[in-house]
Amino acid sequence: MLKRRKVAVKALEDAYASGEMKRSVDPELLLDLIFGPIYFRLLVKHQPLDQVFGKDLLDYVLRPAVTC
């Protein structure tokens, strides 16, 4: 899992370097904000883990970090 996280952090850092993402967002925190709710739904099973949830999650978490 740590290898995958390093790849994801590198992808975010590349996006920062290219100007696609705001530098004000810590890549580690952003990954936690994206994957935390996914794992929570997998474990607790209180709500469905579906495409609507995935879209909403990215709209609320990722969209504010994107510059374009």
N, C-alpha and C positions, 0 to 999 in steps of 0.2 A: 504494500500500500504506500509506503514512503517513496518508492521509485515513481509511482504514478503522481504523487503529490509534487515531487520535484519537477516532473515534466509539466504539470499544470502551472506551477509557479513560474517556470521558464517561459511558458506561453504568455502568461500575463506580463512578465517583464519585457518580453518582445513587443507586446501590444503597447506598453508604456513608451518604449523606445521609439516606436513608429508613430506615436501620437494618437493611437486609436483609443487609448484609455487614459483617464485622469491619473496623474501621479499622486494625488492626495489619498488614494485608496491603497492600503497595505495588501499585497497579494495574498499573504497567509490568511488575513482576516476575511478577505473576499471569498476565498475558497471555503472557509468555515461557514460563512453566511449562505453559500450556495448548497454545500453538501450536508450541513447540519440538519436542516429541515427534511431532507430526503431520507437520511438515516433514521431520524425520529419517526417518520411515517412508516418506515420499514419495521421498526422495532415495536412501536406502540399500536399501530394499525387502527388508529382512531379515525382516519380519513383516507380516502383512496389516494394512491400514488399513480396519478394518471397524467395525460398530456395537458389537461387544463391546469393542473397544479404546477407542472413543469414550466408552462408558459407564464403563468402568474408569478412564479418564483423568479424567473429570469427577468421579467418586466420590473419587479419591485427591487431586485438586488443588483442585477447586472446593468440594466439600462442607465441608472444614475452614474455609473462608473465609466460609461462610454462617452467619448467626446464627440462622435459623429452623429 
